[in-house]
Amino acid sequence: AAAAAEEAPGAAWATGGGGRSRARRRAVGVVMLTAPVDAPLLDTYSMMIPALAMGNIIVLRLPSTGGLVHLLTADALAHALPLGVVNFVSGPCLRTSDAIMRTGLVDCLGFTGSSEVLGRLLALHPQPQRLRVFSQVGGKNVAVVLPDADLRAAASELVAGSLRFNGQSRDALGLVLVHDSIAEALVAQLVVQVNMLTCGMPWEEDVIITPLVEQSQLERLQDLIADAVEQGAFIANASGGGGSCTDALFVPAVVFPVAKGMRLFSEDQSGPVIPVATFSDLAGLGAAVKSYSWTAPHAAIFTASGVKAARLVDLLSTAVSRISINGHGCRGNKHDERLVAQALHAFSEETLVGFPDGIVNRLVMEGAEAEANFLKMKRRRVS
């Protein structure tokens, strides 16, 4: 049976230093969320639900591609919440998100996407110093392959991590950094693995690679590869059709050797391209990671040595927020729990109310507590 229980510890008055105080979290106000193309439900509602739980008003900008998926939840939200709590806005980013940010009415921005777009949006707000931000920014996720790694297993993980959701996922690996002593052998394994993938339409059996979401992305991938080829790289799987396209269907390309100065080395391709660069020592590797991948949320290490893995963990932990060992993306429940906790705090503000302890002040605060919604002890139902 359900029973009533008081709010979590910390809501009651705390005594110390001759006074009493209570800290409570409150809504920040109007929260604008940007719905990403690659995971329009998961990434969006992992922000929206915590923001709603903290009592905020939501303005959700739908992506130009994939916005219709939110019809699945719009009716449910309309029936469950008062009018105006969740507001959907559709249209190009420049005409919607930019215009909304310029009004200064947004108190908090929940953003998933590139650091470039985030920077532009923040600059548009007339009072950026008061704007709270909860961001899940993508970047050039890197994979580091050491000489003692199992190349076949590493190649399998690299292909899966680089081409998951056509490489258009925020968590996709964007650059493979391999020790120069095994670079050619790893590239050969990558070509074997990529050539085994089936390209086609999503509803066809065993299809892994499907058409890109936007036609403009196809052109961008071609430009990135052309830039690399002009500077000495080549498409290692060209004989298997790598880099070719039919309408919006782009055959995955393994590009090698990618080097500093090429756009593929520093820019997030967000598509089915696996750039492979080489390094000769940890000093060069550290410089590459810190210079070009500091915004990346994820890195992967492939090695058979715990000692070598430890050195790379120390190096990469200064640049990324999540590290996988001999795998392309190991999150775990703790990672998801941490994201929820971060979202709850980002979409709320803590306020401390205190007073010098004494009979008179206690009576005053009893009256305030009875009338102020912010101070009232809420009840929750637990099983």
DAWOZI-V882486 format. One record per residue. NEAR is the number of other ideal C-beta (glycine too) atoms within 10 Angstrom. D_LAST is the distance of its C-alpha to the last C-alpha in whole Angstrom. Layout:
near:NEAR d_last:D_LAST
near:NEAR d_last:D_LAST
This chain:
near:3 d_last:6
near:7 d_last:5
near:7 d_last:6
near:8 d_last:9
near:10 d_last:10
near:11 d_last:13
near:13 d_last:14
near:9 d_last:15
near:7 d_last:18
near:10 d_last:21
near:16 d_last:21
near:12 d_last:22
near:16 d_last:26
near:14 d_last:27
near:10 d_last:31
near:9 d_last:34
near:9 d_last:37
near:8 d_last:38
near:14 d_last:35
near:19 d_last:32
near:14 d_last:30
near:19 d_last:27
near:12 d_last:26
near:17 d_last:24
near:17 d_last:24
near:14 d_last:25
near:18 d_last:26
near:21 d_last:30
near:15 d_last:31
near:17 d_last:32
near:26 d_last:31
near:25 d_last:34
near:25 d_last:33
near:24 d_last:35
near:26 d_last:34
near:22 d_last:36
near:18 d_last:38
near:22 d_last:37
near:19 d_last:33
near:19 d_last:33
near:15 d_last:29
near:10 d_last:28
near:21 d_last:29
near:23 d_last:29
near:18 d_last:25
near:17 d_last:24
near:26 d_last:26
near:23 d_last:25
near:14 d_last:21
near:23 d_last:21
near:27 d_last:24
near:20 d_last:22
near:14 d_last:19
near:20 d_last:22
near:14 d_last:23
near:24 d_last:27
near:18 d_last:29
near:21 d_last:30
near:21 d_last:33
near:25 d_last:33
near:21 d_last:37
near:21 d_last:37
near:21 d_last:39
near:14 d_last:42
near:13 d_last:42
near:17 d_last:38
near:18 d_last:37
near:11 d_last:37
near:13 d_last:34
near:19 d_last:32
near:9 d_last:33
near:9 d_last:30
near:16 d_last:27
near:13 d_last:29
near:9 d_last:29
near:9 d_last:25
near:16 d_last:25
near:12 d_last:28
near:7 d_last:25
near:10 d_last:22
near:12 d_last:24
near:7 d_last:27
near:7 d_last:30
near:8 d_last:31
near:14 d_last:28
near:21 d_last:29
near:13 d_last:33
near:16 d_last:35
near:16 d_last:38
near:14 d_last:40
near:13 d_last:44
near:10 d_last:45
near:16 d_last:44
near:9 d_last:47
near:10 d_last:47
near:18 d_last:43
near:23 d_last:42
near:14 d_last:45
near:13 d_last:46
near:20 d_last:42
near:21 d_last:42
near:13 d_last:46
near:11 d_last:44
near:14 d_last:42
near:14 d_last:40
near:22 d_last:37
near:20 d_last:35
near:23 d_last:33
near:25 d_last:34
near:28 d_last:32
near:21 d_last:35
near:25 d_last:35
near:21 d_last:39
near:18 d_last:42
near:16 d_last:43
near:12 d_last:46
near:17 d_last:44
near:20 d_last:42
near:10 d_last:45
near:15 d_last:46
near:25 d_last:43
near:15 d_last:43
near:9 d_last:47
near:16 d_last:46
near:20 d_last:44
near:11 d_last:46
near:9 d_last:44
near:14 d_last:43
near:5 d_last:42
near:11 d_last:39
near:18 d_last:38
near:17 d_last:35
near:15 d_last:35
near:21 d_last:32
near:18 d_last:34
near:20 d_last:34
near:18 d_last:37
near:26 d_last:39
near:19 d_last:42
near:22 d_last:45
near:27 d_last:42
near:24 d_last:45
near:24 d_last:45
near:26 d_last:47
near:26 d_last:49
near:23 d_last:51
near:16 d_last:54
near:12 d_last:52
near:23 d_last:50
near:15 d_last:49
near:19 d_last:51
near:13 d_last:50
near:13 d_last:46
near:25 d_last:46
near:26 d_last:48
near:17 d_last:45
near:23 d_last:43
near:27 d_last:45
near:24 d_last:45
near:16 d_last:42
near:24 d_last:41
near:27 d_last:44
near:24 d_last:43
near:18 d_last:40
near:14 d_last:39
near:22 d_last:43
near:25 d_last:43
near:21 d_last:41
near:20 d_last:38
near:22 d_last:37
near:19 d_last:37
near:26 d_last:40
near:28 d_last:43
near:28 d_last:46
near:27 d_last:48
near:29 d_last:49
near:23 d_last:51
near:28 d_last:53
near:19 d_last:55
near:14 d_last:59
near:11 d_last:60
near:18 d_last:57
near:20 d_last:57
near:15 d_last:59
near:14 d_last:58
near:24 d_last:54
near:23 d_last:55
near:15 d_last:57
near:20 d_last:54
near:26 d_last:52
near:22 d_last:55
near:15 d_last:54
near:21 d_last:50
near:26 d_last:51
near:15 d_last:53
near:11 d_last:51
near:16 d_last:49
near:11 d_last:49
near:20 d_last:49
near:14 d_last:49
near:9 d_last:46
near:7 d_last:43
near:7 d_last:43
near:10 d_last:46
near:6 d_last:45
near:7 d_last:44
near:13 d_last:45
near:17 d_last:44
near:18 d_last:46
near:19 d_last:45
near:18 d_last:47
near:23 d_last:46
near:20 d_last:44
near:17 d_last:47
near:12 d_last:51
near:9 d_last:52
near:20 d_last:50
near:18 d_last:52
near:11 d_last:55
near:17 d_last:53
near:22 d_last:53
near:16 d_last:57
near:12 d_last:58
near:24 d_last:56
near:24 d_last:57
near:12 d_last:61
near:16 d_last:61
near:25 d_last:60
near:15 d_last:63
near:9 d_last:65
near:15 d_last:64
near:11 d_last:65
near:21 d_last:62
near:15 d_last:62
near:21 d_last:59
near:22 d_last:59
near:24 d_last:58
near:15 d_last:60
near:9 d_last:62
near:19 d_last:59
near:16 d_last:58
near:22 d_last:56
near:23 d_last:56
near:13 d_last:58
near:17 d_last:56
near:10 d_last:56
near:9 d_last:55
near:13 d_last:51
near:17 d_last:51
near:25 d_last:52
near:20 d_last:53
near:26 d_last:51
near:30 d_last:54
near:29 d_last:54
near:27 d_last:56
near:25 d_last:58
near:20 d_last:59
near:25 d_last:57
near:16 d_last:58
near:12 d_last:58
near:11 d_last:59
near:22 d_last:58
near:17 d_last:55
near:27 d_last:53
near:24 d_last:53
near:17 d_last:51
near:19 d_last:50
near:22 d_last:47
near:24 d_last:48
near:24 d_last:45
near:24 d_last:46
near:28 d_last:48
near:25 d_last:50
near:33 d_last:50
near:29 d_last:52
near:24 d_last:53
near:23 d_last:55
near:22 d_last:56
near:20 d_last:56
near:10 d_last:58
near:9 d_last:57
near:14 d_last:54
near:10 d_last:55
near:14 d_last:56
near:21 d_last:53
near:17 d_last:51
near:12 d_last:53
near:21 d_last:52
near:24 d_last:49
near:13 d_last:49
near:12 d_last:51
near:19 d_last:50
near:23 d_last:46
near:13 d_last:45
near:18 d_last:42
near:26 d_last:41
near:14 d_last:37
near:26 d_last:38
near:26 d_last:41
near:27 d_last:41
near:23 d_last:44
near:27 d_last:45
near:22 d_last:47
near:12 d_last:47
near:13 d_last:48
near:9 d_last:45
near:7 d_last:47
near:17 d_last:48
near:18 d_last:45
near:12 d_last:44
near:14 d_last:47
near:23 d_last:46
near:14 d_last:42
near:10 d_last:44
near:19 d_last:46
near:23 d_last:43
near:12 d_last:41
near:10 d_last:43
near:19 d_last:43
near:19 d_last:40
near:11 d_last:36
near:18 d_last:35
near:18 d_last:37
near:19 d_last:37
near:13 d_last:40
near:16 d_last:41
near:14 d_last:39
near:23 d_last:39
near:17 d_last:35
near:13 d_last:33
near:13 d_last:30
near:9 d_last:27
near:7 d_last:23
near:8 d_last:24
near:11 d_last:26
near:11 d_last:24
near:10 d_last:21
near:13 d_last:24
near:16 d_last:25
near:14 d_last:22
near:11 d_last:22
near:13 d_last:26
near:21 d_last:25
near:16 d_last:23
near:15 d_last:25
near:21 d_last:28
near:29 d_last:27
near:21 d_last:26
near:16 d_last:29
near:9 d_last:28
near:12 d_last:30
near:9 d_last:30
near:16 d_last:31
near:16 d_last:33
near:16 d_last:35
near:10 d_last:38
near:16 d_last:36
near:12 d_last:38
near:7 d_last:38
near:9 d_last:39
near:14 d_last:37
near:12 d_last:34
near:10 d_last:35
near:12 d_last:35
near:19 d_last:32
near:9 d_last:30
near:9 d_last:32
near:13 d_last:31
near:15 d_last:27
near:9 d_last:27
near:8 d_last:29
near:11 d_last:28
near:7 d_last:26
near:12 d_last:26
near:16 d_last:25
near:13 d_last:23
near:10 d_last:19
near:10 d_last:17
near:9 d_last:13
near:9 d_last:10
near:8 d_last:7
near:7 d_last:4
near:5 d_last:0
